[in-house]
Every structure is written in C-alpha cells, then in structure tokens.
C-alpha cells in the first residue's frame, strides 16, 4: 500500500467520529450497538434451506419472503438492527400499482440469471461512518408496476454470451417516472437513532407514494418452546400529530419509535402465513404479510385491531407534484427517564453528524487526491461499512432441525456442511455484497479487512481473529470458506491480511498490535499444517486446491475428486502457498524482535518456501 495513503491515517488531533470509535473500543459507550446490520437479502440463502437436495434458491424463493418467517435473519431496504438483530427497522413502499409492498430488493436467483444471481434494482450506498453515527443510502422506486415477470423472462431467454437484461431496459423508468427515496440515520446517542426519509417525485406528473417505516422483531420464538415472545404496542404519548410504537424485549430492553405526523399504525405478527403457503391453519390470526393485505388489498382484518404484535408500521400516504420532495422524521430510542423530546434537536443532530463525517473523511484522504477522488474514496469506504451484516447460522442446530418444527430430511446428515457441526455463526461480519453475496467468504473477508483497517482497525482485527477462533476454524485446521460449501478451498490469504492490518495500524498509531499478530499467527500455524497435510498429497510441495481465484471459468469443479482417483495439481494453489510461507516468515521475524523463540519458526518457513520454489521450477525433474 502506498505510504501516503497509509500516512493519511495518522492524525494530529482526534476528530469527533474517531473519539466515538475510541469510546466504543474502550467499551465506555457502545456506539456500534446499532448499525446497518440488516441484510438486503435473506431468502435464497443456504442457512434458510431445509430441503433434502440443497436447492436453496427454490426452497425459500422471493415469492415466499413476504409471507414466511425467516429462521436465521431478516432483510430490508437500507435497514438497521442491533448487533444481535433482535429488533429491526426498515422502510417498505407501495406505488399503488405493484401486486405487493416493496419490502425488500428483487433479483434473479442463480439459475434464473444468465450470469448467475443478480439484483435487479437501483440503489446507492452513499455515506457511512465506522460507528454508524451518520448513514445515508438512496433507492429508486418506479412509479409504474415493477416488472418482476419481465425481468425473469427476458434473462431466461438470454445466453451466457449475452449481456444481462436490466431494469432500465423495461421502460418503467422512462421520462423519469420514479421516486428517489433517500434514507438517512444520525445517532444522538448509542441507543438513540434519528431517521429521516425523503421522497422526491422525479416524474412529469403528480404521483402518490405509500411509505411504511417498519419496526419488527426477528422471529426467535417459533423454533423452540419456552422462548419469550417480545412485543410491540401503541406507546404512551401517541396522538394524531405524533405516532408512538413501544417495543419490549427480554434482553434488549425497552425502545420506542416516534413518528412525526404519521398516518395509522399497523400491527401484525412476524409469523408464517401457513394457510397461504401450505394450506394448513395459521398459528396466529395475524401473519407476516398482513401489511400487504391491508394496504394493497384493503383487507383491514389482516392487521391487529388491538394494535399489538411483533411487527408494526406507520402508514404515510404522500402525494407529490413533479419535482416535489417531502421528508418524514422518526426517532428510535431507548426508553429512559426523563423522556427525550423526539424532534426538538433533530435537525441540529443531523447537521452535526454530517459535519463530523465530513471532518473524519477529510482527515483520512491523502493530500494527493482531487475532490472527485476523495468523494470516490469516501463512498467506496461507506459501501464497505454498509455491508457489515449480522450473520447467524448455527450449523449443528441447522442440521438437526428445531424442536418446534418438522424433522429435516435424513439426506442433510451427509449433505452440505455436515462436517461443520462445530461452526457457530452469530456475529456482525463483512459481506462481499449486501444482496448478491449476503454471507461471508473467507478470502473475500481477508481483502475487505485491508480498506476497513483504514477506518476501523479494531473491527478489521476482530474479523480476522474471529474466522480463526475455535468455533469457526475446523479442528483439523481448515478455515470455513462460505456457506454454500464451508469445505471448499480458498486461497490462504488471511495471514497476509493480518500482516497488512498490523502495519496499517502501526503507521496510524505508531504502535502495532503485537498481541493480535501473535494470536492469529498461532491459529495460522494450524491452518498451514492443514494445507501441507491435506493438499500436498504427494509430499512434493506441489499443492492441489479448489476455488483458488480463477472465479467461475473452469470447465469442471476443481474442488471435486476425480472418479479414477487422480488429482489436479494447481500452479495457483502452489503459488498461494509460496506467498503463505513468506507471510508467515515475515510475521515470525516481527514477533522475534521481542521473543527470540520465533527466529527458528521464521527459518522453518523460509526453508519451506525454498522447497516450493524448487518444486515449481523442477516439476517432473525436467523443469517447467
């Protein structure tokens, strides 16, 4: 990394955002308690798949998402949650023409897309800070009926050699007939979030937008008996001028959502509509898709008239003339005494947090960058921060099934991820993409940590440490690849990432975190041994592997065994191992500066590198 880029992380004075980050790291104030941890897509994921054949895309399709409770997480458009995703907030929309509310982004499944899975919406992650004290994203919602069927049909008719068929090719955005919707968050405190939603009619005619800011609990009570059910209800101080929804959760505590000048409050349960999907009686009178029924179909009985439940929304019906905008203000806050006035300092807090975000990114940008390049850097880092998501997937429970649910098929006991029963995922992780890849991938994660170290080195270090902890790393030393196949083999780049993060923090603060470096080094020794014992079957320093960087271009699966027992030796796998050796040697030498025990380990990795180099230069005894 360029020295000027790294030196930009060194600050003469600590700005407000960096002070919040330090307070969070010292565990004085939990500024990262709330963040953009809500996925953009939970349907079609492996963790929600309980099928016999592992067909995750079709077991839980987009068509089920509005009516079926998720087991392992939640999703929404530009939403937020607490770090354990107990309570969630996001906005839903309706243009008066769609067959159902727009609660989540639409896209093609892997089999539907001519180039694989592909989100078919227009949205922008525009700004974010490491403590999520200020966040902004925009979503472009067509005023015409969203062309769900056309997008599926047109892409199905295209070959892999043809470009993808995109939303703008359908004509629904012609003459700018869409709403631009900007969602912003600003934190007044770690548990006090200000929310501003601004809708603009970009079209040539008047148009009406139904906006539903929605608060709901992740369903944790349907899978096992005796799990307490949280609740939402109309709160104290509710009136026609100010809507109030109160939330109670055994662990999270008491929160309230205050909505300015809202319409009616809607309540339902975050539970599956069994009658609709499977033709059996519902467990609850009110179910997850109740708002669709009430708003789109006018069925008032679909929502709880007693105004309580586990999912609630404020309904705004906003009529906009051409080029007209309207903002809606809300506040999600911990219930404390004395009560906090919801909107007295609202605009001032937003202005301060935006100014502090500007200050933070000005200090971060190298002096050589133009204003345009600074804006690109800022939005790129904001995008990285927006893809931090709560990832929950306890493999043992997933394989066995839940006590209150049907027993999963026996095929799962020997199917996908069956050998990873120790793996316990329940953390905020950096995802490759908020929609297309809403699950961590080990080597993607390693690369993510390099830019993340520029804005939040502690989070970057924690990610690398986490993936190597005993409830992630396999007892045999392998690192989990990604949920579609944790046993797949990815390039061994975590050691390189740990070294880069260590050096970035050293340049920024003047002191590297040697405890972190030593901790991950020990775990990487186990992983290195796994590579040598499992992927060098001939003992000749030529390595096999699998998914090692040449994405999706092989004519066969490089991770699979051949039927005749032969194996594929890979130049890229061997090269990665050479790099792994050098990284481990460099790390051992750094640790040896204070502990000479590591000198011998550094020598061992240097010798191993020489062995790999010799093998590559003399394959078959005749050179390459």
N, C-alpha and C positions, 0 to 999 in steps of 0.2 A: 504494500500500500504506500502511496506517495507520502513523503514526510510532511509536506504542507497540509495534506488532508488530515493526518493524524494530529499534527500540532494544533489544528483548529479546535481540538477537543480540550486544550489547556486554557483555563480561564483565570484571569487576574482577580475577578470578583464573581461571586456566586449569584446568579440571577434567581428570580422567584421560583421558576419551574425547577431549577436544579436544587434549590433549597427544599422544595416539596419532595423531590426524589430522595434527598438525603434523609429527610424525616421518615419517609417510607422505609428506606433501607435500615435505619436505626430502630424501626418498629415503634416510633413515637406516634406517628399518625399514619393510618393505613390508607394512603391516597390511592392505592391500586385495588382497594376493596371492590370498586365498581369500574367497569371498563367495557370495551366493545367485544365482550366475550361470547356473545350470541352468534351462532353460526349463521351463514347465509343459506345453507342447505343441510338438513338433517336426513331428509328422505333419500332413498337410494344408496345408503351407506352400509358397509359390512356390519357395523355394530347393531343396526336395526333389522338385520336379516336373520330370520329364524327358519329359513327354508332347508329342505333336505339336499338340494343341489347347489346351494350357494349362489343363486341368481339374485343378488342384492338389488339390482335395478328394478326387477319386476316384482319382487316380494313386497317392497314398500315404494310404490311409484308416486309421482307428483299428484296424481288424481286422488290418492288416499290421504295426502298430507293435511288437508283442511279438516278431515273427519276422524282421523286416527291419532290417538295419543302416542307420542314418542316414548321409547323406553330409556334412552341414554342421553338425550339432549334436546335442545329446542332450536328453532330457527326463526328468522325475521329479517326485515329490510332495515339495515342501518341501526340495529337494535343494540341494547346493552343488557348486562346482568351483573349480579355479584359474582365473585370469583369462583363460587361453587355452583353457580347457575341455579339458585333456588328461586329467585324472583327475577322476572324478565320484563323488559319494556321494549316495544317496537310499534311502528305505525302500520295500519292497514289502510287501503284506499279502494274507492269504487268510483268509476266514471259514469255510472248509470247505464252502461251497455254490456259490461262483462257478465258472464254467467255466474261468477262468484267473486268475492272480495280478493283484492291483491294483497295477500298477507306475506308472500314470500316470492323470491325471484324464480322465474321459469327458465328451464333449459332442457336440452336434449340429453337423454341417457347415453351411456357408452354405445349400446347397439343402435340407437336412433341416429346418432350423428355420423355424417360421412367421414369425419375426422375424430370420432370419439365424443365424449361428453363435452357439452358446450353451452354456457349460459347465453340466453337469447334476450337479454335486457340491456338497457343503457343506464349505467350508474357510475359515479365517480367518488372515490375516497379522496377528499381534498385536504384535510388537515387533521393532525392529532399530535398530542404531546405524550411523553413517556408515562406521566402519571394520569393521563387522560383527563387533565384539568380543562382542556378545550378540545372538542372534536367536531368535525363537520364532514358531511357527505351529501351528495345530491343524487336524486333518482328522477328519470324522465319517464313519465307515465302517459301513454297515448290516450287521447280523448275518444277515439274510435274503439270498438271492441278489440281486445287483444287477440292477435291471430295465432292462437295456440295450435290449431289443427293445421293451418297452412305451413307453419314453421316445421312441424313434424313431417308433413307430406313432401314438401319441397326438398328437404335434406335427405329424406329416404330415397328420392329419385336421383340423387347425385352420387357420382363415383368418388373414390378417394383421390382421383386425379383432378377433380373439380373443386373450386372454392366453395366455402360454406354459404348457405343461404341465410342472410341476416335480417334482423327486424326491419331495418330501413328499406329493404327491398320489397317489403309487403305493401308499401304505400300508406301505412297508418300514420306516418309522421309527416305526410305531405302538407304543405302550407303551414308548417309548424303547429299542427293541431295536437298539442300535447301540453301537459302540466310539467313544469320544472319544480321539483319539490326538494327543498334544502332542509336537512335535519341537523341541528346543532345542539351540543351539550357543553355546559360550563359548570364546574364544581365550585360551589360556595364553601363546601367542607368535604371531607372524605365520604360522608354519608348524606350529602345534600346536593342534589343534581338539578340544575336548571336546564330546561329543554325548550327549544324554540323550533317550530316547524313553519316554514314559509313556502306557500304555494303560489306560483305565477302562471297565469294563462298566457301561453306563448302564441296561441292561435288567433285567427282573424275574427272570430265570433265569440259571443258570451258562452261560457261553459260552467258546469257545476261539478264540484269535486266533493265526494263524501270522504271525510278524514276520520279515522278511528284510532287515536292514540290508545294503545292496549297494554294493560298490565296483567301478568298471569304468573302462576307458579308452575315450575316444571313438575310433571306428574311423578311423584316418588311413592305414592300410596297405593297404587293399583297392583304392585308386583309382589307384595308380601303382606301378611296380616300384621295388625297391631302397629302399623306405621301412622303416626299422627297426620291428619289432613290439615293443611293450612287453610286460611280463609281470607276472602276479600269481601268488603261490605261498604255500604254508604257511610261516609265518615262524618264526624262532628263538624259543624260549620258549613255543611253542604247547602247550597242555595241555587237559584237560577243564575246568579251572577258568577258564582264560583262552585265548580264541581269538586267533590272530595271523595276519594276512594281510600279506605284504610286496609292495610294488609297485616296479617298476623302469622308468624312462622316460629316454631319452637326454638330454632337455632338462630335465625337471622334477626328475630325481634319484630318490632312494630314499625311499619312505614306508612306514609300517606302520599298519595298522588293528588296534587291540587291542579285543577284545570281552569283556565281563565275563560269566562263567558262561553261555557260549553253547552251542548245540547243534552239530550237524555243520557243517563248512564245505563249501560247494558251489562248484564251478568250472565254467565253460564259456567259450565264445568269443563276443565281440561281433561275430558274423558272420551273414549272412542264411541262413535256412533255405530254400535254393533248392528242395529236394525238395518241401517242403510248398507253397510259393507258386507254383512254376513247373514242377514235375515233372521237374527235372534234378538230377543228382548234386550234393551239397554239396561245397564246397571244404574244409570242415573237418568232422571227425567230430562235434564238439560245436558247437552254434549258439546264437544269441541267446535263443531261447525254451526253452533246456534246463531252467531252473528251473521253468517251468510244467509241463513233462513230469514232472520228478522229484517235485515237491511235490503237484501237483493230480492227476496220473495215476499216481503211484507208479512211474515208469519210472527206476530208478536208473542205467541205462546212458546216460541223456540228459546226465548230468554227468560230468566228467572224474574218473575214479577215481584218477588220478595227482595230483590236486589242484594243478592249474596251469591258467592260461588268461589271458584278458583281461577277464573278468567273474567276480566272486566274491561270495558272500554268506554270512552266518551265519544259520542257521535256528533260531529260537526258537519253541517251541510253548507258548503261555501260556494256562493255564486260569484263568478269573476268575469268582469268585462275583459276585452282584449287588452293585453299588456298590464293588467291589474294584478297586484300581489296582495296577499293577506298573510299575516303571521299569527300563530297560535302559541301562547305561552303556557308552560306546565312546570311543575316542580315536584320532584320525587325526593322525599326527605325522611330521615329517621324521626319518629315521633319523640319529641323531647319537651321538657318543661323548662322555661316558659315556651309557648308556641312561637314559631318563627313566622313572621309575616311573609306570605308567599311571593309577593311581587313588588315589595317596596324598594329593594335594592337590585332587582332583577337585571335591568339594562346596564347598570353600573358594573355588576359582577361580570357580565358577558364582555363588556368593553375591556375590563382589566385583564381577564383571562386571555383575550385575543392579543392584547398588547404584550402580555408576558410570553405568549407563544412566539410572537414576532421577535422579542428580545432573545429568547432561547435559540431560535434558528439563526439569527444574525451572528451570535457568538459561535455557532457551530460551523458556519460556512467558511471555507478557505477564502483568503483575500483575492485569489486569482480568478474567482468566478464572477461572471456577469450577473446582473439582476435576474435575467431569464434562467441562467443555470442554477442560481440559488433557489429559484422557485421550483425548478425541476427536482433538485436535491430534496427540498422540503416535502414536496408531495410524494416523492418516492419513499422517504422515511415514514411519512404519515401512512402510506399504504402498508408498510411493514407492520406498523403498530395496529392498524385496523384488522389485520389478520391474526391477532392474538385471540384465540378462542378456547373456551372451556371444552376439554376433550375427556369424555367419560366412557370407559369401556373396560369392565372387569371381566376378563376372558373366562375365568372359571365359572362365574355366575351365568355368563352368556352361553357357555357350553351346556351347563346343567339345566338351564331354564329357571323360571321363577316359581316359587311355591303357589302363588295365586293364579298361575297361567297354565295353559296346556303344556304337556311334556314335549320338548323338542324332538325331532326325528332322530333315530339312532345313528343315521349317517353322519351326523355332526361330530360324534365322538371320535371319528377318524378323519374328519374333513378339515376344512380351512382352520388354521391356527390352533388345532387340537393340542399341539405340543407346547403351547404357550400359556398353560393354565396358571402360571405364577404371575402373569402380567396384569398389573393393577393400574389402569389409567384413570386419573381423576385430578387433572391439573389444567391450568391455562397453558396452552402450547402455541408455538408459532407455526402457522399452517402455510403450505405452499400457495394456496389460493382460497379465498373466502367461500367460493361456490364450487369451482371445478375440482378442487382437492381439499375438502374440509376435514383432513386428517393429516397428522404429521408424517413425514418421511425422514428417516434418519439422516441421509446425506443432504437432503434439502435443508433440514434443520441446521446442519453444520454451517452451510453457506449463509443462512439467514442471520446467524449469530454475529457475523462479521459487521454488517451495517448496524445491527441492533446494538452492538457494543459502543458505537459512536454516540448513541442517545441514552442507553440504559445498560451499562456494562454488567450490573448485578443480574438483571434479567437474562442477559446472554450467558453469563456463567451458570446461572441456575438451570438453564435449559440443557447445557452440555453435561452438567453434573447429574441432572435428573435422568437423562436417557441411559446413563451408565450405572444408575442405582440398582440395587439387588431386586427390586420389584419391577424393573424394566429389563435390564440385561439378563439374558438366559444364563442359568447356572453353568452351561458349557462355554460361556464367553461370548456368544453371538449377540449382536445388537438388533433389536426389533426393526425391521425395515419399514413396513407400512401395513395398514390394516388388511388390505387385500391379500397379503401374504407376508406375515411377520418373518417367515423363514427365508424369504428371498435375500439375495446377497447384493448389498450396495457398496460402493467404493468406501474404503476405510479412511475417511477424511475428518473424523471427529478430533483426532489428535492434532491435525494441522489447524483446525478451527480453534481449539483450546489454546494453542500457542499464539495465534493471531489475536485472540481476545485478550490474552495476558499482556501482549506487547502494546495493544491499543490502550488498555487501561494504564499501563506503565507510563506511556507518553502523556496521557491526560492528567495523571495524578502525581507522577514522579515515583510511584512505587507499584510494582506488580503484586498480584495476589498469589503468593507462593503456596499458601495452603490450598487454594483452588487448583493450582497447577499440579501439586503433588498428589492431591486426591484423585484427579482424573487420570493422572499418569498410572497409578496403581491399577485402576479399572481397565485402562487401555492395554496394560500388560496381559491381562486375561484375554482381552479381545485379540491381541496379536497372536497369542498362543492358539486361539481357536482357528485363526486363519492358517497358521502353519500346520496344525494337526488335521484340519478338515479340508483345506483347499489346495494342499500340495501333496496329493495322494502318492505321487511318485518319489517324493523326498528329494527332488532335483531343483528346488527353488523356481519352478515354473508353476504358476497358480491358475486354477480354474476359478470359476465365479458364477456370475449370472447377469443381473441387471446392472452393468458396470459403467453406464454413462452413455452408451450409444442408443439413446432412447427410441424405442418403437421402430427400429429399422432392420432388425434381424428377421431372417426368413424362417427361423424356428426359435423356440424358447430356450435361451441359453442357461436358464436355471434348472431345466428338467434333465433327468438322466436319460441316456440312450438305452434302447431296449436290448442292445447286444452287449451292454456293459462298458462300452468305450466312453471316453470323456473328452471334453473340449478344453484344451489349454489356451488361455487367452493372453494376448500381449498386453491388453489394457489392464487386466487383473494383476499381471506381474508388475507392470509399471506402477500401479497404485501401491503395491506392496513395497516397491523400492522407495517411493515417497513416504510411506508409513515409517519405514526404517529410519530415514533421515530425520523425520519429525521427532521420533522418539529419541534419537541420539541427541538432537539439539535440546530437547526438553531435559534429558538426563544431565547434560552438561550445565544447563542453567541451575538445576537443583543441586549439582555437585559444588557450586560456588559456596554453598553453606553446609553441605553434607557430602563429604568425600566418598561415601558409600556408593553414590550414583555414578562415580567415574567408571567402575567396572561394567555397569549396565550400559553406559554410553559406548564403551568399547564393543560390547556384545552386539549392539545394533549396527555399529559401523561394519563389523565383520559380516553380519547378515546382509547388509546392503551390497558389500563386495561379492557375496555369493550370488545374489540375484543378478547383479550386473554381469558377472561371468556366465551365468546360465543363459541370459538373453543374448549374449554375444557369441555363444558357442553351442547353440541348440543342435542336437544330433551329433555333436563332436566335430562339426564342419563349419561352425559359424553361421550367422544369419545373413 
